Amino acid sequence: MTLDSANPFAAPSTLPYELPDFTAVREEHYEPALRAGMAEQRAQVEAIATSAEPPTVENTLEAFERSGRLLTRTMQAFYNQVSADATPGLEDVYERLSPEYAAHRDAIYMDARLYARLRALDDAAQAGTVTLEPDTAWLLHTMLKDFRRSGIDLDADQQATLRDLNARITELEAVFARKLLAGEKSSAVRITDVADLDGLPDDAIAGAAASASARGYDGEWLVDLQLPTQQNVVGSLARREVRERVQRASESRGAHGDDNDTRETLLEIVRLRAERARLLGHEHHASYVAEDATAKTTQAVSAMLGRLAPPAVANARREGAELEAILRRTEPDAELRASDWAYLSEAVRKERYSLDDALLRPYLELDRVVRDGVFVAANRLFGLSFAEREDLVGYHPDVRVFEVFDAPEPGERDQGLGLFLADYYTRPSKRGGAWMNNLVDQNHLFGQKPVVVNNLNIVKPPAGDPTLLLWDEVITLFHEFGHALHGLLSDVRYVSQSGTEVPRDFVEYPSQVNEMWAWEPEILRSYAVHHVTGEPLPEEWLTTMLASRQFNEGFSTTEYLAAALLDQAWHQLAPEEVPTSADDVVPFEVKALAAAGVDYAPVPPRYRTTYFNHIFGSGYSAGYYSYIWSEVLDADTVEWYRENGGLTRENGEAFRRKLLARGGSQDPLDSFRDLRGRDPEIAPLLARRGLEG
């Protein structure tokens, strides 16, 4: 299939750093470019597989790495846009082409001829007749593993079955994501009396009014839902019945029996994943996933989660008892509900630490946090600088483009490192949550520099008003930029080893480490400045903020662990154990949470099953445990920074060169050991989360 040369994906972009030319890209350009890209790569792989030459690094491994460039540049732009600015047309393309792409990948990784060449190259390396560089040896190792995990050892009938399973699973994941996005929009809570928003700051009320007006509800207010169960507005709404409305809207998503009901879709996904795992020789899908992660086994995953859950729930129950006592001061017979937690805990925090979000928000203006917080920390650690490129255009008007320089000052133009795209505001066309994508992967094979995107879902204020953040949103900014740094500071030869191309239970580690700089007093003083008066955050507030870091940790740890355990419960099922009726989804969830000991009603899972996009619409199936697994490495690394002087260029350079730069070019735990000098220890995590007992 030949692609029209007028298609903007037909050739690499001529813009700086090969940024896609979004001024030229139209919805109709994606499908033909994706189809042409698959056809091109099939032809390239066929040439490798049928080569009469003995296999070498150049004609086999590197030839494979060079294949599919059209497909890669199109797909990276497409996947980013369909998640950040979807249209019905893009969603249709996603659903229709997802199974075709799964079949395309299967055709490659079930090609016995290509596998034979890789094995022959490996045999030569083992025999010593071929010498491989360490990154090349690791590439060969991971490719052989990928072939085995993709069914290369199955017979023809089994491979045909596996192809059907992969196509259907991929299709259903796209369906789940589409239903969830539509369900989030339809579940937004309409408010007709502004008094019901008592407690919300004025700019948040104005944002709700703007959101309602944009959807045709003039004179009303619309509370849009975030992806997690916990909704930020619940911490401010004074009316208990309104908080409960928002909470119920959040927790009931995907279970309304309408077109956006996700239950039948997710049940089929779970069953088919279990069937695929069995076909590939695994007890269940969770076993299949763990094998390819640093955890290696579900026993290791379950052991960690099981160790953490009891003390976390005990902490949450102590916190809950305190909150219920406060609630009963005004409602003597009331029982604590999930919708009460954020509001009452905010009151406790205000009383105990003389701080609350309403006081902090004027000091947390978005641009200032990014420029004088996120960017300053990167400058102090890694010597990076940033300059906004208003001449470069993103895929949506809200997207801002920054050029990143590997130099203290952006004027040193010969040190351009890559591009950072910031897309911070929520909109109906964007899926919930926060994430990082690559538009261009750093690699030396093609001489490409990185182009990375951060997406958040901050409510956009009316034009001319400042964007004031909650503290959790500040932490999210630093977290996602940690992913961006992993991509920007990659220094590898092969595309498939670039930046965040590491196991799922390792990828969150660098991003979680980057959260520490939000709390660093020097950095905090730089960005926490009143957006009107210019006054810095009072020093006593900074002190109390640092003292409050473990506040509400029982809730935070329990809601996360409940979701991680729920993920494992679904994905440790054999095919015949998967429920068959949509009506069984909620009872299964209830039973699973009780069995894991995390069934504490005031602290629901961070994601309930019906809107758990991480595991049913994204890449975290049986891998949501990754955040806490990565946090073991993160907490240990925070200790390393402290032991070695904290925020210094020397420390940043060591973290960059020994870990971030290496991406997936070696066993990632070897990168950690190189940095830390030993295996990771769990004690710093237990101390951080108050779980030592």
C-alpha positions in Angstrom: 0.0 0.0 0.0 1.5 3.4 -1.1 0.7 6.4 1.0 -0.1 9.7 -0.7 3.0 11.9 -0.4 0.7 14.8 0.6 -0.1 12.9 3.9 1.8 14.7 6.7 3.0 11.3 8.0 4.4 10.1 4.7 7.8 11.5 5.5 9.5 12.5 8.8 8.4 16.0 9.9 10.8 18.8 8.9 9.9 20.7 12.1 12.4 21.0 14.9 13.0 17.6 16.5 10.5 16.0 14.1 7.6 17.4 16.0 4.5 16.3 14.0 3.1 19.1 11.9 -0.3 19.4 13.7 -1.2 22.4 11.5 -1.4 19.9 8.6 -2.6 16.8 10.3 -6.3 16.0 9.9 -8.5 13.2 11.2 -8.6 11.6 7.8 -4.8 11.3 7.6 -4.4 8.8 10.4 -6.1 5.7 9.0 -4.3 5.5 5.6 -0.9 6.3 7.3 -1.5 3.5 9.8 -2.4 1.0 7.2 0.5 2.0 5.0 2.8 1.8 8.0 1.7 -1.7 8.7 2.2 -2.8 5.1 5.6 -1.2 5.0 6.8 -2.9 8.1 5.5 -6.3 6.9 7.6 -5.9 3.8 10.6 -4.9 5.8 10.3 -7.8 8.2 9.8 -10.2 5.2 13.1 -9.0 3.7 14.8 -9.7 7.0 13.2 -13.2 7.5 14.0 -14.3 3.9 17.6 -13.0 3.7 20.1 -15.5 2.4 22.9 -13.9 4.4 23.9 -15.4 7.8 22.2 -13.4 10.6 24.3 -10.5 12.0 23.5 -7.6 14.3 23.3 -5.3 11.3 21.1 -7.4 9.0 18.8 -8.8 11.7 18.7 -6.9 15.0 19.3 -3.4 13.7 17.3 -4.1 10.6 14.4 -5.0 12.8 14.9 -1.8 14.9 14.9 0.2 11.6 11.6 -1.3 10.4 8.2 0.4 10.8 9.2 4.0 11.0 6.1 5.2 9.2 4.0 3.2 11.5 5.8 4.4 14.6 5.6 8.1 13.9 1.9 7.8 12.9 0.9 5.6 15.9 2.7 7.8 18.5 0.8 10.9 17.3 -2.5 8.9 16.9 -2.4 7.3 20.4 -1.6 10.6 22.0 -4.4 12.4 20.2 -7.1 9.7 20.7 -6.4 9.9 24.5 -6.0 13.7 24.8 -8.3 15.1 22.1 -10.6 12.4 20.8 -13.3 12.8 18.2 -15.9 10.2 17.2 -14.0 9.7 14.0 -10.7 9.0 15.8 -12.4 6.7 18.3 -13.9 4.8 15.3 -10.5 4.4 13.7 -9.1 3.3 17.1 -11.7 0.6 17.5 -11.5 -0.7 13.9 -7.7 -0.7 13.6 -6.9 -2.0 17.1 -7.5 -5.7 16.1 -5.7 -5.2 12.8 -2.7 -3.9 14.6 -2.8 -6.8 17.0 -2.8 -9.1 14.0 0.1 -7.2 12.5 2.1 -7.6 15.6 1.2 -11.3 15.8 2.4 -11.8 12.3 5.8 -10.5 13.2 6.2 -12.3 16.6 4.9 -15.6 15.3 7.3 -15.6 12.3 9.3 -18.7 12.7 11.9 -17.6 10.1 12.7 -14.4 11.9 12.8 -16.2 15.2 15.2 -18.7 13.8 17.6 -15.9 12.7 17.5 -14.4 16.2 18.2 -17.8 17.8 21.1 -18.4 15.4 22.5 -15.0 16.3 22.1 -15.9 20.0 23.8 -19.3 19.5 26.7 -17.6 17.8 27.0 -15.1 20.7 26.9 -18.0 23.2 29.6 -19.8 21.2 31.8 -16.8 21.2 31.9 -16.4 17.4 29.9 -13.2 17.6 30.6 -10.5 20.2 27.7 -8.3 21.2 27.8 -4.9 23.0 26.0 -5.0 26.3 23.0 -3.0 25.0 22.8 -5.2 21.9 23.0 -8.4 24.0 20.1 -7.1 26.1 18.1 -6.3 23.0 18.5 -9.8 21.7 17.6 -11.2 25.1 14.4 -9.2 25.3 13.4 -9.9 21.7 13.8 -13.7 22.2 11.7 -13.4 25.3 9.0 -11.4 23.4 8.8 -14.0 20.7 8.3 -16.8 23.3 5.7 -14.7 25.2 3.9 -14.1 21.9 3.4 -17.8 21.1 6.2 -18.7 18.8 6.4 -22.2 20.4 2.7 -22.9 19.8 1.5 -25.1 17.0 -0.4 -23.6 14.0 -3.9 -24.2 15.5 -2.9 -22.7 18.8 -1.3 -19.7 17.1 -4.6 -19.1 15.2 -6.5 -19.2 18.4 -4.0 -16.8 20.0 -4.4 -14.4 17.1 -8.1 -14.3 17.5 -7.8 -13.7 21.2 -5.3 -10.9 20.8 -7.5 -9.2 18.2 -10.6 -9.4 20.3 -8.9 -8.3 23.5 -7.4 -5.2 21.7 -10.8 -4.4 20.3 -12.5 -4.6 23.7 -9.9 -2.5 25.4 -10.6 0.3 22.9 -14.4 -0.2 23.5 -13.9 0.1 27.2 -11.9 3.3 26.9 -14.5 4.8 24.6 -17.4 3.8 26.9 -15.5 5.2 29.9 -14.8 8.6 28.3 -18.5 8.9 27.3 -19.6 7.8 30.7 -17.5 10.3 32.5 -19.0 13.1 30.4 -22.6 11.9 31.0 -22.0 11.4 34.7 -21.0 15.0 35.4 -23.1 16.4 38.2 -25.5 19.2 37.2 -26.0 21.9 39.8 -29.0 24.3 39.4 -28.6 26.2 42.7 -25.2 27.9 43.3 -25.8 27.5 47.1 -25.1 23.8 46.6 -21.5 24.7 45.8 -21.0 26.4 49.1 -17.4 25.9 50.2 -15.9 25.8 46.7 -13.6 28.8 46.0 -14.9 31.4 43.6 -12.6 30.4 40.7 -13.8 26.7 41.0 -17.4 27.9 40.9 -16.6 30.0 37.8 -15.0 27.0 36.2 -18.1 24.9 36.9 -20.3 27.6 35.3 -18.0 27.7 32.2 -18.1 23.9 31.9 -22.0 24.0 32.1 -22.2 26.8 29.6 -19.9 24.9 27.2 -22.4 22.0 27.2 -25.5 24.1 26.8 -26.5 24.4 30.4 -26.5 28.2 30.7 -27.2 29.5 34.2 -26.2 26.2 35.8 -23.0 24.6 37.1 -21.4 21.3 36.1 -19.1 19.3 38.3 -17.0 17.2 35.9 -15.7 13.9 37.2 -12.0 13.0 37.5 -11.0 9.4 36.8 -10.3 8.3 40.4 -13.0 7.6 42.8 -12.0 10.5 45.0 -13.2 13.8 43.6 -11.3 16.9 44.6 -14.4 19.1 44.9 -15.7 16.8 47.7 -13.0 18.1 50.0 -14.6 21.6 49.8 -18.3 21.2 49.4 -20.0 22.1 52.6 -23.4 20.5 52.0 -23.2 16.8 52.9 -26.0 15.8 50.5 -24.2 17.4 47.6 -20.9 15.7 48.5 -22.9 12.4 48.5 -24.3 13.1 45.0 -20.9 13.7 43.6 -19.5 10.6 45.3 -22.3 8.3 44.0 -21.9 9.7 40.5 -18.2 8.9 40.7 -18.6 5.3 42.1 -21.5 4.3 39.8 -19.8 5.1 36.5 -19.9 2.3 34.0 -22.8 0.5 35.8 -25.9 2.3 34.7 -27.2 -0.3 32.3 -26.9 2.2 29.4 -24.8 2.3 26.3 -21.8 3.4 28.4 -22.1 0.4 30.8 -18.6 -1.2 30.9 -19.4 -4.4 32.8 -20.0 -6.9 30.0 -17.0 -5.5 28.1 -14.6 -5.9 31.1 -15.9 -9.4 31.9 -15.1 -10.5 28.3 -11.7 -8.9 28.6 -10.9 -10.7 31.8 -12.1 -14.1 30.4 -10.2 -13.7 27.2 -7.0 -12.6 29.0 -7.3 -15.7 31.2 -7.7 -18.0 28.2 -4.7 -16.4 26.5 -2.6 -16.9 29.6 -3.5 -20.6 29.8 -2.7 -21.1 26.1 0.7 -19.6 26.8 1.3 -21.9 29.7 0.4 -19.7 32.6 -2.1 -20.3 35.4 -3.7 -16.9 34.9 -3.1 -13.5 33.3 -1.4 -12.1 36.4 1.2 -14.8 36.2 1.8 -13.9 32.5 2.3 -10.2 33.4 4.5 -10.7 36.4 6.9 -12.9 34.4 7.8 -9.9 32.2 8.2 -7.5 35.1 10.8 -7.1 37.8 8.5 -8.9 40.2 8.7 -12.1 38.2 5.9 -14.0 40.1 2.4 -13.3 41.4 3.6 -14.7 44.7 6.0 -11.9 45.1 3.3 -9.3 44.2 0.8 -10.9 46.6 3.4 -11.1 49.4 4.1 -7.4 49.2 0.5 -6.3 49.0 -0.4 -8.7 51.8 2.3 -7.3 54.0 1.2 -3.7 53.5 -2.6 -4.0 53.6 -3.2 -4.8 57.3 -1.2 -1.9 58.8 -2.6 0.4 56.1 -6.2 -0.5 56.9 -5.5 -0.2 60.6 -4.2 3.3 60.0 -7.2 4.2 57.9 -9.6 2.9 60.6 -7.8 5.1 63.2 -8.2 8.1 61.0 -11.8 7.2 60.3 -12.7 7.0 63.9 -11.3 10.5 64.5 -13.3 11.8 61.5 -16.5 10.1 62.7 -16.1 11.7 66.1 -15.9 15.1 64.5 -19.0 14.3 62.3 -21.0 13.4 65.3 -20.5 16.7 66.9 -23.1 18.1 64.5 -24.9 14.8 63.6 -24.9 12.6 66.7 -26.1 9.4 65.0 -24.3 9.8 61.7 -22.0 7.2 60.3 -18.9 8.2 58.4 -19.3 7.8 54.6 -16.8 7.9 51.8 -18.2 11.3 50.7 -17.4 12.7 54.2 -13.7 11.8 54.3 -12.0 14.4 52.2 -14.2 17.2 53.7 -13.6 16.2 57.3 -10.0 15.4 56.9 -9.4 18.8 55.4 -11.0 20.3 58.5 -8.7 18.2 60.7 -5.7 19.3 58.7 -6.8 22.9 59.0 -7.2 22.5 62.8 -4.1 20.5 63.4 -1.7 22.3 61.0 -3.5 25.6 60.5 -3.6 24.9 56.8 -6.1 24.0 54.2 -6.4 23.9 50.4 -8.3 27.2 50.3 -5.3 28.9 52.0 -2.7 27.2 49.9 -4.3 27.6 46.4 -3.5 31.3 46.0 0.1 30.4 46.4 0.0 27.6 43.8 -0.5 29.2 40.4 0.0 26.8 37.5 2.5 28.8 35.5 4.6 29.6 38.5 4.6 26.0 39.8 5.8 24.8 36.4 8.4 27.6 35.7 9.7 28.1 39.2 9.1 24.7 40.6 9.2 21.8 38.1 11.6 23.5 35.7 13.8 24.9 38.4 14.3 21.5 40.1 15.3 20.1 36.7 17.7 22.9 36.3 19.3 22.5 39.7 19.6 18.7 39.3 20.4 18.2 35.7 21.4 21.5 34.3 18.4 21.8 32.0 16.8 25.0 30.8 13.5 25.6 29.0 12.3 28.2 26.5 8.7 28.3 25.3 8.4 27.9 21.5 5.3 29.9 20.5 6.2 29.3 16.9 5.5 25.5 17.3 2.0 24.2 17.5 0.6 21.3 19.5 -2.4 19.1 18.7 -4.8 21.3 20.6 -4.8 25.1 21.4 -4.2 24.4 25.1 -0.9 22.6 24.4 2.2 24.6 25.1 5.6 23.7 23.5 8.9 24.1 25.3 12.3 23.5 23.9 14.6 21.8 26.4 18.3 22.7 26.5 21.1 20.6 28.0 22.6 23.8 29.3 22.0 26.2 32.2 20.7 28.9 29.9 18.4 28.5 26.9 20.5 30.9 24.8 23.0 28.1 24.2 21.1 26.9 21.1 23.7 24.3 20.1 22.7 22.3 23.2 19.0 21.6 22.2 17.9 18.4 23.9 14.3 17.9 22.8 10.8 19.3 23.1 8.4 19.1 26.1 4.6 19.6 25.3 2.5 20.6 28.3 -1.3 19.8 28.0 -2.7 20.5 31.5 -6.4 21.3 31.1 -9.4 18.9 31.2 -11.9 18.9 28.3 -14.7 16.6 27.2 -12.5 15.1 24.5 -9.7 14.0 26.9 -9.7 10.9 29.0 -9.3 11.3 32.7 -6.2 11.0 34.8 -2.6 12.1 34.0 0.0 10.6 31.8 3.1 11.0 29.7 3.4 10.1 26.0 6.3 10.1 23.5 5.8 11.7 20.1 9.5 11.0 19.2 11.7 8.5 21.0 15.4 9.4 21.7 17.8 7.1 19.9 21.2 7.2 18.3 20.3 4.7 15.5 18.3 7.4 13.7 19.9 10.4 15.5 16.5 11.4 16.9 16.0 13.6 20.0 13.0 13.2 22.2 9.6 14.9 22.0 7.5 14.1 25.1 4.0 15.1 26.3 2.6 15.5 29.8 -1.2 15.4 30.1 -3.2 16.4 33.2 -6.8 17.2 33.8 -6.9 20.5 35.7 -10.1 22.5 35.4 -9.6 25.5 33.2 -10.7 28.8 34.7 -12.5 31.4 32.7 -10.4 33.5 30.3 -8.1 35.9 32.2 -8.3 34.2 35.5 -5.3 32.4 37.1 -5.2 28.6 37.3 -4.8 27.9 41.0 -3.9 24.4 42.0 -4.7 21.9 44.8 -1.6 20.4 46.5 -2.4 17.0 44.9 -2.3 18.7 41.5 1.2 20.1 42.3 2.4 16.6 43.2 0.9 15.3 39.9 2.8 17.9 37.9 6.1 16.8 39.4 5.2 13.2 39.0 4.4 13.4 35.3 7.4 15.5 34.7 9.5 12.7 36.2 8.2 10.5 33.4 9.1 13.3 30.9 12.6 13.4 32.3 12.9 9.7 31.8 12.2 10.3 28.1 14.1 13.6 27.7 17.3 12.3 29.4 17.4 9.0 27.6 20.8 8.3 26.0 20.4 4.9 24.1 21.2 3.5 20.7 18.0 1.6 20.0 14.4 2.9 19.8 12.9 0.0 21.7 15.2 0.8 24.7 14.4 4.5 24.9 13.5 6.2 28.1 10.4 4.7 29.6 10.7 1.4 27.7 11.2 -0.5 30.9 9.1 -3.0 32.8 5.7 -1.7 34.0 6.7 -2.1 37.7 9.8 0.0 37.2 8.5 2.8 35.0 6.8 4.6 37.8 10.0 4.7 39.9 11.7 7.8 38.3 8.4 9.7 38.3 7.8 9.0 41.9 11.3 10.1 42.8 10.7 13.4 41.1 7.8 14.1 43.5 10.3 14.7 46.3 11.3 18.1 44.8 7.8 19.5 45.2 8.5 19.2 49.0 12.1 20.5 48.9 12.0 23.7 50.9 14.3 25.5 48.5 12.1 24.6 45.5 8.9 25.2 47.4 10.0 28.7 48.3 10.7 29.4 44.7 7.2 28.5 43.3 4.8 28.9 46.3 4.3 32.7 45.8 0.9 34.5 46.1 -0.4 35.1 42.6 -1.6 38.6 43.5 0.7 40.1 46.1 3.9 38.2 45.2 4.4 37.4 48.8 6.1 34.0 49.5 4.4 31.3 51.3 4.7 32.1 55.0 7.7 30.2 56.5 5.5 28.7 59.3 3.2 27.3 56.7 6.1 25.6 55.0 7.1 24.1 58.3 3.7 22.8 59.0 3.3 21.4 55.4 6.5 19.4 55.9 5.3 18.2 59.3 1.9 17.0 57.8 3.3 14.7 55.1 2.1 11.5 56.8 -1.4 13.1 57.4 -4.2 11.0 56.0 -1.6 8.3 54.9 -3.9 5.5 56.1 -6.5 6.6 53.6 -4.1 7.1 50.7 -2.4 3.8 51.2 -5.6 1.8 51.7 -7.5 3.3 48.7 -4.5 2.5 46.5 -3.9 -1.0 47.8 -7.6 -1.8 47.5 -7.4 -1.0 43.7 -4.2 -3.0 43.3 -5.6 -6.0 45.1 -8.8 -5.7 43.0 -6.7 -5.8 39.9 -5.0 -8.9 41.1 -8.3 -10.5 42.1 -9.7 -10.1 38.6 -6.5 -11.2 36.8 -5.7 -14.2 39.0 -8.9 -15.9 37.8 -8.9 -19.0 35.5 -11.2 -18.7 32.5 -13.9 -20.8 34.1 -13.9 -18.7 37.2 -14.7 -15.4 35.5 -18.3 -14.2 36.3 -20.7 -14.5 33.3 -23.2 -11.8 34.2 -22.8 -8.0 34.4 -24.8 -8.3 37.6 -22.0 -10.3 39.1 -19.3 -7.6 38.8 -20.1 -5.6 41.9 -20.6 -8.7 44.1 -17.3 -10.1 42.9 -15.6 -6.8 43.8 -17.2 -6.8 47.3 -16.1 -10.3 47.9 -12.6 -9.7 46.6 -12.1 -6.6 48.8 -13.3 -8.5 51.9 -11.0 -11.5 51.2 -8.0 -9.1 50.9 -9.0 -7.3 54.2 -9.4 -3.9 52.6 -13.3 -3.7 52.7 -13.5 -0.5 54.8 -16.5 1.3 53.4 -15.4 4.9 54.1 -12.3 4.2 52.0 -13.4 2.8 48.6 -10.8 1.6 46.1 -9.0 4.4 44.1 -10.7 2.9 41.1 -13.7 0.6 41.2 -13.9 -2.1 38.6 -16.3 -0.4 36.2 -14.1 2.7 35.6 -10.7 1.1 36.2 -9.1 2.4 33.0 -5.6 1.5 34.0 -6.4 -2.2 33.8 -9.1 -2.5 31.2 -8.4 0.4 28.8 -4.7 1.0 29.3 -1.5 -1.0 29.8 -1.6 -1.8 33.5 -3.6 -5.0 33.6 -2.4 -7.1 36.5 0.2 -4.4 36.9 -1.4 -1.7 39.0 0.7 -3.0 41.9 3.6 -1.3 40.0 3.2 2.0 41.8 3.9 0.6 45.3 6.5 -1.8 43.9 8.2 1.2 42.3 7.8 3.2 45.4 10.2 0.8 47.2 12.9 1.9 44.8 11.7 5.5 45.0 11.8 5.7 48.8 15.2 4.1 48.9 16.5 6.6 46.3 15.1 9.5 48.3 17.3 8.3 51.2 20.2 8.1 48.8 19.7 11.7 47.8 19.5 12.8 51.4 22.6 10.8 52.4 24.5 12.5 49.6 23.5 16.1 50.1 20.1 16.4 48.4 19.5 18.8 45.6 22.9 19.0 43.9 24.2 18.8 40.4 26.4 15.9 41.4 23.5 13.9 42.6 21.4 14.8 39.6 24.2 13.8 37.2 24.6 10.4 38.9 20.8 9.8 38.8 20.8 10.8 35.2 23.8 8.9 33.9 23.3 5.7 36.0 19.6 5.4 35.6 17.5 7.8 33.5 19.9 7.8 30.5 20.0 4.0 30.4 16.3 3.5 29.8 15.7 -0.1 28.9 19.2 -0.8 27.6 20.0 -3.2 30.4 18.2 -5.0 33.3 16.6 -1.9 35.1 17.4 -3.4 38.5 21.1 -3.3 37.5 20.7 0.4 36.9 19.3 0.8 40.4 22.1 -1.3 41.9 24.6 0.9 40.0 23.1 4.0 41.6 22.5 2.7 45.1 25.3 0.2 45.4 23.0 -2.6 46.6 19.6 -4.2 46.2 16.5 -2.1 47.1 15.3 -2.2 50.7 11.7 -1.8 51.8 12.3 0.0 55.2 12.3 3.6 53.7 8.8 2.9 52.2 7.4 1.6 55.4 8.7 4.6 57.3 7.3 7.0 54.7 3.8 5.6 54.8 3.8 5.0 58.6 3.7 1.2 58.3 6.7 0.2 60.4 4.5 -1.5 62.9 
